[in-house]
Amino acid sequence: MTAPSGRTGRPPLTETRKAEIRLEIARAAVELFVAQGVAATTGEQIGQAVGVSARTVWRYFPSKEACVRPLFSAGIDVIAARLREWRPGRPLTELFDPALATGLLAATGSDSATGTALVRLTRTEPGLRAIWLQTYDEAEPAFARALADRAGLPPDDLRPMIQAAMLNAALRAAVERSAWRARGSGPGDEPGETGEAGVRGDEVVETLRAALAIAEDGVS
């Protein structure tokens, strides 16, 4: 009698399911970082919050700080897609509206309070700061490609590259300013202190528009 052929055990995870697990780990990590600080949070705690082992957490991320990366990078594709659809001739200050803000929140699944607290932590936690800046560094080429597609230019054209750099810098400055100006985010705050319920979406939109208006003016 011959043994049955084929694989046994659990079926392999799909890429979609892997992405979902990464996002689940990211959300759990952020909640723990905000509640008790980065130093006090362990991989075991992050795994327990999701229902997986610490070994699984490290399979997806090289460090506990890197666990938040999906939340930082989720908005890149949303903004890049919006840029491709944006009609030439319309000012980029109109790019950001409540609908886009809703799309960005949906991409991460985080509430505004958690997102605001996470950005504030990048000010005091070097590991999170490194991930935050690396995410923006990776976003710039994506924005440049989207702007090049929008204008019908080759991807290596200097104009979309400069525009993407200005857009990227304006986005980061606006998001950081909104998070750091939220009540309870002063220099004396302890890690894990959330202050208000978070920055309102309309406030973020207006700050983003103001930042883009400054970027569009250029350097005189």
N, C-alpha and C positions, 0 to 999 in steps of 0.2 A: 504494500500500500504506500503510495507516494504522499509526501507531505504537501499540504496546500501551498501554492506559490503566492507571491505578492507581499506587500508590506503589512505589518501588524502594528498595533499600538495606535496612538492618536494620529489623526490626519494632520498634515502640515497646515500651519496657519496661513491664511491668505494675507496679501499685502494690506488689504483694507483692515483686517482684524489686527494686524501688527501695528498699524497707524493708530487704531482705537486704543490699544493697550498703551502705546507711548503717550497718548494724550491723557489717559486715565492716570498714569504714573505722574505725569507733569502736574495735573490738577492736585493730586494728593500731596506732592512735594511742596507745592506753593502754599497750600493750606497749613502744612506743618511748619514751613519756614516763617510764615506770617504769625502763627500762633506761638511758636516757642523759639524762633531764631534758627539760623542755618547750623551753627555749631552744635546745638543740642539735638539736631535731627539726624537720625541714622537711616541707612539703607533698609534695615529691618523694619523700621517704623513705616517708611514709605511703602514697602511691599505689603505690610499688614493692612494698611489703609485701602489697598487695591485688591487684596486677596491673593497676592502672589508672593513668592519667596524673594529674599534679598538677591539671591543668585539671578533670578529673572530680571530684577531691576538693573543689575550690572551687565546683563546681557544686552540690554537696550541702551544703557547710558554708561559712559566711562567714569562719571563722578556724580555725586548727589546734586551739585550745582548744575550740571548739564541736564538734569531731569526737566528743568523748566524750559529748555530750548524749544519744544513744540509750541509753547504758548507765545514765545517771542516771534517765531517764524511763521505761525499760521496766517498772519495777516499779509505776508509778502505776496502770496498768490492772489489774494483778494484784491489788493491794491494794483498789482500788475495787470490783472484782467480788466479792472476799471480803467486803467490808463489806455489799454488797447482799444477800448470801446469809446473813449473820449474823443469827440469830434475836433479836428484841428480848428484853431481859431477861437475856441472857447477858453476862457481863463482857467488855469488850474486851481484858482481860489474857489471855484465852484465845484471842484471835484469832491470835496468832503461835505457830506450832508448827513442827516440822521439815518438815511437808508444804508449808507456805507458804514457808519458807526455800528449799526445793528448787524451788518454782515460780518464785521470784524469780531464782535462779541460772540456771534454764532460760531465762528471758526474756532474760537478757543474754548467756548463753553464756560467762560469765567464771568463772574459778576464784576461790576465796576469797582467795588470795594477791594476785592482780591487783586484785581489787575493793578489798581493804584498802589496798593501796599507792596506788590511785587516790584514795581518800578522804583518805589522809594528804597527798597532794600538794595537795589543795584548801586545806590550811593554809598552804602556803608560796607557792603560785602564784596570784596575783590573778586571772588570766584564768580558771583552772579554778574558783576560788572563786565568781566571778560566775555561771558556768554552773550550778554546784551550787546556789546560793541561788535562782537564777531557776527552776530545776526544781522546787524545793519550793514556790515562790510559785505556780507553775502547778498543782501537785498539790492545793493546798488547795480550790479550787472543785470539783475532781473528787471529792474526799473528801466535801465538803459535800453534793453531789448524791446520792452513794451513801448517806450517812447519812439524808438526807431521804427517799429512796425506801424505805429500811429502816423508817423510822418512819411512813411515810404522810403526811409533811408537805410543804408547798409548798417549792420550792427556795430561796426567799428567806426562809424562816423563820430567826429568829435562833438557835434552839437548835442545829440542825445546823451552822450557820456557826461558832459558838463551839466546838462539839465537834470540828469539822474542824481548826480552828486549834490546839487543844490536841493533837490526835492528830498533826498535822503537826510541831509543835514537839518532841513527845516522840520521834517517829521520827528526826528529824534529830539530836537530842541523843544518842540511844542509838547510832545508827550511827557518829557522830563519836567518841563516847567509846570504843566498841569498837575502832575503827580506830587511834585515837591511843594507846590503852593497850597495843596489841600490842608485843611486844618488838622493839626496834630502831627505834621511831618517836619517840624523844625529840627534844628541840629541836636536838641536835647532828647529827642524821642528815642526810646529803646526799640531794638528789633522786635517785630511782632506787634507793635502798637499801630492800630489802623486808623485812628482819628475818626473822621466822618465816614459815612457809608460809601464814600468814593466820589470821584469827580463826575458831575452830571455830563451826559453825552453831548448836550448842546454847548456846554462850556468847552469841551475838548474840540468840537467842530469849529467853534469860533477861534480858538487858539491856533488850530491847524491852518485855518484860512488866513489869519494874520501872519503866521510864519511864512506861508507861501507868497503872500503879497510882498513881504520884505525880500524874499529870495528873488521874486520876479523883478523887483526894482534894481537888483544887482548892486555893485559897488560903484559909487560915483567918484 
